[in-house]
Amino acid sequence: MFPRGREVILGVGGGISAYKSADLLRRLQDHGFLITVIPTRSSQNFVGSATWAALSGRPVHDDLWSDVHSIAHIDLAKRADLIIIAPTTADLLARIASGRADDLLTNVLLATTSPILLVPAMHTEMWQNAATQANVEMIRSRGITVLEPDVGRMTGEDVGAGRYPESAKIISAVEDILDHKADLRGVKVLVTAGGTREPIDPVRYLGNLSSGKQGYAVAYAAAVRGAQVTLVAANSAEPAIEGVEIIPVTTAQQMYEAVSARFDQCDVLVMSAAVADAKPSHESDEKLAKANYLSIELTPTVDILKTLSSFKDEQIMIGFAAQTGDDGIEKAREKYAAKKLDFIYLNDVSGGAIFGQERTSGLILDGKSVVAEIHECSKVTLAHKLLDLAHDKLGLPNE
């Protein structure tokens, strides 16, 4: 199970600036977040549910009395890592300050234990009204973040405080609250995961113990950081990752074809799949009888990384070396050099270690030295360390 950190509820209040939240939604998606929209009934006079569904790619929740069997307000509150209400109208501020729960959005607010970010937007006189300011003070005293509205042109010709802030300002507040960084926006990351299977006959195959957990962890971590992620997955039972394109394959040849077709479009390739080194020279169309199942003639499979390295332009290539025995570092360095990698992760899989497990230990090498020693960390933590190295190698700015 991947850690939380991507689920955001976007509540939309009933102000004319509700249309600006469409841009906010898009920018949040660019930063790797998954958005569920809860519009108030009054906000739908400005922007309808169809718009929010199309932009978010998810069902829109707007009625406390729909899907009662699932207790929607509790379910939504538990899944959210952050709740943003933009715009937050004067009426919503008043209802939140008094603890009202008279629609789905305010019910979710009372049920959540996650951080809340309110983005007020209203006419200047309404923002400066003593009642509104008292409500803001009370709300902030409860640990809820209330952004100061911008100063600028309002509805009509008036100018003053109360303007809906720019999306960048809101997202900056989001990232401060969640300690989130989207430093891979615009970067295309191609990841492989799982173990290939090479068929012997219709019911048997040559395979390995790879579960795909590490590759899925890399894909998840890259998506969280705003990258455009494609995952080529071989025979893995891991759950799909929303926002990640997943291409299922079975054999080494299928994986090669899927990866090579996308290699020239990617910026980073993380080859964490366990690819079979050999396959049966002949695949039987019928199940082999026991008497004929005494030996298997093998032929090498395509060496995906080595083949792609001859086409490498400026892509960052990260490989994995699962080894046993005392000469693991030497073998990993040989693989690093032969396949023109930028980094390689070496782990010792003696006794079935690492495969199928939630944690990992090993060394990150760059060919010349040990870049980092990994001690019993989650596979998502390792994924972020590898992506940090790719980020720096690409020369990208830090968030």
C-alpha positions in Angstrom: 0.0 0.0 0.0 1.4 3.3 -1.0 1.6 6.2 1.5 -1.0 8.9 1.4 -0.2 12.4 0.2 -2.0 12.9 -3.1 -5.7 13.1 -2.2 -7.1 16.6 -2.2 -10.8 17.7 -1.8 -11.5 20.9 -3.6 -14.6 22.6 -2.1 -16.1 25.3 -4.3 -18.1 28.1 -2.7 -20.8 30.1 -4.4 -18.9 33.2 -5.6 -18.4 34.6 -9.1 -14.7 33.6 -8.8 -15.6 29.9 -8.7 -14.5 29.8 -12.4 -11.0 30.5 -11.3 -10.9 27.2 -9.3 -10.9 25.4 -12.7 -7.4 26.6 -13.2 -6.5 25.8 -9.6 -7.7 22.2 -10.2 -5.5 21.9 -13.3 -2.4 23.3 -11.6 -2.9 21.0 -8.6 -3.0 18.1 -11.0 0.2 19.3 -12.6 1.7 19.1 -9.1 0.8 15.4 -8.8 -2.4 15.7 -6.7 -5.7 13.8 -7.2 -8.7 16.0 -6.9 -12.2 15.3 -5.8 -14.5 18.3 -6.1 -17.4 19.1 -3.7 -19.2 22.2 -5.0 -21.9 23.9 -2.9 -25.3 24.2 -4.5 -25.0 27.9 -4.9 -21.6 27.6 -6.7 -23.3 25.6 -9.4 -25.0 28.8 -10.5 -21.5 29.8 -11.7 -19.8 26.5 -12.7 -21.7 23.2 -13.1 -20.9 19.7 -11.9 -20.2 18.5 -15.5 -17.2 20.9 -15.7 -15.7 19.6 -12.4 -16.2 16.0 -13.4 -14.6 16.6 -16.8 -11.6 18.4 -15.3 -11.0 16.1 -12.3 -11.8 12.8 -14.1 -13.8 11.8 -11.0 -17.4 11.8 -9.9 -18.5 15.1 -8.4 -20.1 15.0 -4.9 -22.7 17.7 -4.3 -25.4 16.2 -2.2 -25.3 15.0 1.4 -28.2 12.7 0.7 -26.7 10.8 -2.3 -25.0 7.5 -1.7 -26.1 7.5 1.9 -25.2 3.8 2.2 -21.5 4.7 1.9 -21.7 7.5 4.4 -20.0 9.8 1.8 -19.1 12.6 4.2 -17.1 10.2 6.4 -15.5 8.3 3.6 -14.4 11.5 1.8 -13.1 13.0 5.1 -11.0 10.0 5.8 -9.5 9.8 2.4 -8.5 13.4 2.1 -5.0 14.5 2.8 -6.0 18.2 2.5 -9.2 20.1 2.0 -9.2 23.3 0.1 -12.2 25.6 -0.2 -11.7 28.1 -3.0 -13.5 30.4 -3.2 -14.6 30.6 0.4 -17.5 33.0 0.5 -18.5 35.2 3.5 -21.4 32.8 4.1 -19.1 29.8 4.1 -16.8 31.5 6.6 -19.7 32.2 8.9 -21.0 28.6 8.7 -17.6 27.2 9.3 -16.9 29.5 12.2 -20.2 28.4 13.9 -19.6 24.7 13.2 -22.6 24.3 10.9 -23.1 21.1 9.0 -26.0 21.7 6.7 -24.6 20.4 3.4 -22.0 17.8 2.2 -19.0 20.2 2.2 -19.5 21.4 5.8 -20.2 17.9 7.0 -16.9 16.8 5.5 -15.1 19.7 7.2 -16.4 18.6 10.6 -15.5 15.0 10.0 -11.9 15.5 8.8 -8.8 15.4 10.8 -6.7 16.5 7.8 -5.4 20.1 7.3 -7.9 22.6 5.9 -7.0 25.6 3.6 -9.6 28.3 3.1 -9.2 30.8 0.2 -11.6 33.7 0.8 -12.8 35.7 -2.2 -15.6 38.3 -1.9 -16.3 42.0 -2.3 -14.0 44.3 -0.3 -16.7 45.5 2.1 -17.8 42.0 2.9 -14.2 40.9 3.6 -13.6 44.0 5.8 -16.9 43.6 7.7 -16.3 43.1 11.4 -18.4 39.9 11.4 -16.2 38.4 8.6 -13.0 39.3 10.3 -14.2 37.9 13.6 -15.1 34.6 11.9 -11.6 34.5 10.2 -10.0 35.0 13.6 -12.0 32.3 15.2 -11.4 29.9 12.4 -7.6 30.5 12.5 -7.6 29.9 16.3 -8.7 26.3 15.5 -5.6 25.6 13.4 -7.3 26.2 10.0 -5.2 28.1 7.4 -7.0 31.1 6.0 -5.2 32.8 3.1 -5.3 36.6 2.8 -7.2 37.5 -0.4 -5.4 39.5 -3.0 -5.9 43.2 -3.7 -7.2 44.0 -7.2 -10.2 44.6 -9.4 -13.4 43.1 -8.1 -16.7 42.5 -9.9 -17.6 45.6 -11.8 -15.2 48.6 -11.5 -14.3 48.4 -7.8 -10.8 47.7 -6.7 -9.8 46.5 -3.2 -9.0 43.5 -0.9 -11.0 40.4 -1.5 -9.8 39.2 -4.9 -9.3 35.4 -5.5 -5.5 34.8 -5.2 -3.4 33.5 -8.1 -3.2 29.7 -8.4 0.5 29.8 -7.7 0.0 31.5 -4.3 -2.6 28.9 -3.3 -0.4 26.0 -4.4 2.6 27.4 -2.5 0.4 27.3 0.6 -0.6 23.8 -0.2 3.0 22.6 -0.5 3.9 24.4 2.7 1.1 22.6 4.6 1.9 19.2 3.1 5.6 19.6 2.8 5.2 18.5 -0.8 7.4 19.2 -3.7 6.5 18.9 -7.4 10.0 19.2 -8.8 9.5 16.8 -11.7 6.8 18.8 -13.5 7.2 18.4 -17.2 9.6 15.4 -16.8 8.6 12.2 -18.6 9.5 9.1 -16.5 9.4 5.6 -17.9 9.5 2.8 -15.4 9.5 -1.0 -15.7 8.3 -3.3 -12.9 7.7 -7.0 -12.2 9.2 -10.1 -13.6 8.9 -11.4 -17.1 7.7 -14.9 -17.9 9.0 -16.9 -20.8 6.5 -19.6 -21.9 7.6 -23.2 -22.1 4.2 -24.6 -23.1 0.6 -23.3 -22.5 0.8 -23.9 -18.7 4.5 -23.6 -17.8 7.0 -20.7 -18.0 10.4 -19.6 -16.8 10.1 -16.7 -14.4 11.4 -15.1 -11.2 10.2 -13.9 -7.8 9.9 -10.2 -8.6 6.6 -8.8 -7.4 6.8 -5.4 -9.1 6.6 -3.5 -5.8 9.8 -1.4 -6.4 8.8 -0.4 -9.9 5.3 0.6 -8.7 6.9 2.6 -5.9 9.0 4.5 -8.4 6.0 5.2 -10.6 4.0 6.4 -7.5 6.9 8.6 -6.3 7.4 10.2 -9.7 3.7 10.9 -10.1 3.6 12.5 -6.6 6.3 14.9 -7.8 4.4 15.9 -10.9 6.1 13.8 -13.5 4.3 12.3 -16.5 4.7 8.6 -15.8 4.4 5.5 -17.9 4.8 2.1 -16.2 5.5 -1.0 -18.2 4.5 -3.8 -15.8 5.2 -7.5 -16.2 3.0 -10.0 -14.3 2.5 -7.9 -11.2 -0.5 -8.0 -8.9 0.1 -4.5 -7.5 -2.9 -2.1 -7.7 -3.1 0.5 -10.4 -1.8 4.0 -9.6 -4.3 6.7 -10.6 -2.7 9.2 -13.0 -0.1 6.7 -14.2 -0.3 5.0 -17.6 0.2 1.3 -17.1 1.2 -1.0 -20.0 0.9 -4.7 -19.1 3.3 -7.1 -20.7 4.3 -10.7 -20.1 7.6 -11.6 -21.8 11.0 -9.9 -22.1 10.4 -9.2 -25.8 7.1 -7.5 -25.1 8.7 -5.4 -22.5 11.5 -4.4 -24.9 9.0 -3.4 -27.5 6.9 -1.3 -25.1 10.0 0.4 -23.6 11.8 1.0 -26.9 8.7 2.5 -28.5 8.7 5.2 -25.7 12.4 5.6 -24.9 13.1 8.5 -27.2 10.2 10.4 -25.6 11.3 10.0 -21.9 13.7 12.0 -19.8 14.3 9.3 -17.2 14.2 5.5 -17.5 14.1 3.4 -14.3 14.5 -0.2 -15.2 13.5 -2.0 -12.0 11.9 -5.0 -13.6 13.5 -8.4 -13.3 13.9 -9.4 -17.0 14.6 -13.1 -17.8 18.1 -13.6 -19.3 17.0 -16.5 -21.4 13.9 -18.1 -22.8 13.1 -21.6 -24.2 14.3 -21.9 -27.8 11.0 -23.6 -28.7 7.6 -22.9 -27.2 5.3 -26.0 -27.4 1.8 -25.4 -28.5 0.7 -28.3 -26.3 1.4 -29.1 -22.7 4.6 -31.2 -22.6 4.3 -34.7 -21.3 6.2 -35.5 -18.2 8.5 -37.9 -20.2 9.4 -35.0 -22.5 9.9 -32.5 -19.8 13.5 -33.4 -18.8 15.5 -30.6 -20.3 14.9 -27.2 -21.9 17.1 -25.7 -24.6 17.5 -22.0 -23.9 18.3 -18.9 -26.0 19.2 -15.4 -24.7 16.5 -12.8 -24.4 17.0 -9.2 -25.7 19.2 -7.2 -23.3 16.8 -4.2 -23.0 19.2 -1.8 -21.2 22.2 -2.6 -23.4 20.2 -2.2 -26.6 18.6 1.1 -25.5 22.0 2.5 -24.4 23.1 2.6 -28.1 20.2 5.0 -28.7 20.7 7.1 -25.6 20.6 10.8 -26.1 20.3 12.8 -22.8 18.1 10.4 -20.9 18.9 9.5 -17.4 19.1 5.7 -17.1 18.8 3.9 -13.8 19.3 0.2 -13.5 18.9 -2.5 -10.8 21.3 -5.3 -9.9 19.9 -8.1 -7.8 22.9 -10.2 -6.8 24.0 -12.9 -4.4 27.4 -13.6 -3.0 30.4 -11.4 -2.1 31.1 -10.1 -5.6 27.9 -8.1 -6.0 29.6 -4.7 -6.2 31.9 -5.9 -9.0 29.1 -7.3 -11.0 27.0 -4.2 -10.5 29.8 -2.0 -11.7 30.3 -4.2 -14.8 26.6 -3.9 -15.5 26.8 -0.1 -15.0 29.6 0.2 -17.5 28.2 -2.2 -20.1 24.8 -0.6 -20.2 26.0 3.0 -19.9 23.9 3.7 -16.8 23.8 6.9 -14.8 23.1 5.0 -11.5 22.6 1.5 -10.5 20.9 0.1 -7.3 22.5 -3.1 -5.9 20.8 -5.3 -3.5 21.5 -8.7 -2.1 18.6 -11.1 -2.7 20.2 -14.1 -1.1 17.6 -16.4 0.5 14.8 -14.6 -1.3 15.4 -11.3 0.4 13.9 -8.0 -1.0 11.6 -9.7 -3.6 7.9 -9.2 -2.6 8.8 -7.3 0.6 7.9 -3.8 1.6 11.4 -2.7 2.5 14.7 -2.8 0.9 18.4 -2.5 1.6 21.3 -2.0 -0.7 23.8 0.5 -2.4 23.3 3.2 -5.0 26.4 3.3 -7.3 27.4 5.7 -10.0 30.2 3.4 -11.3 33.0 5.2 -9.5 31.7 5.2 -5.9 28.9 4.4 -3.6 26.5 7.3 -3.8 24.2 6.2 -0.9 23.8 3.3 1.4 20.2 2.2 1.9 19.4 0.6 5.2 15.9 -1.0 5.7 13.8 1.8 4.2 10.5 1.6 2.3 10.7 1.1 -1.4 9.0 4.4 -1.8 11.8 6.1 0.1 14.3 4.4 -2.2 12.3 5.6 -5.2 12.5 9.2 -4.0 16.3 8.9 -3.5 16.7 7.6 -7.0 14.5 10.4 -8.4 16.4 13.0 -6.4 19.6 11.8 -8.2 17.8 11.9 -11.6 16.4 15.4 -10.8 19.9 16.7 -10.0 21.5 15.0 -13.0 18.9 16.7 -15.2 19.9 20.0 -13.8 16.4 20.9 -12.6 15.8 23.7 -10.1 14.9 22.8 -6.5 11.4 23.6 -5.4 
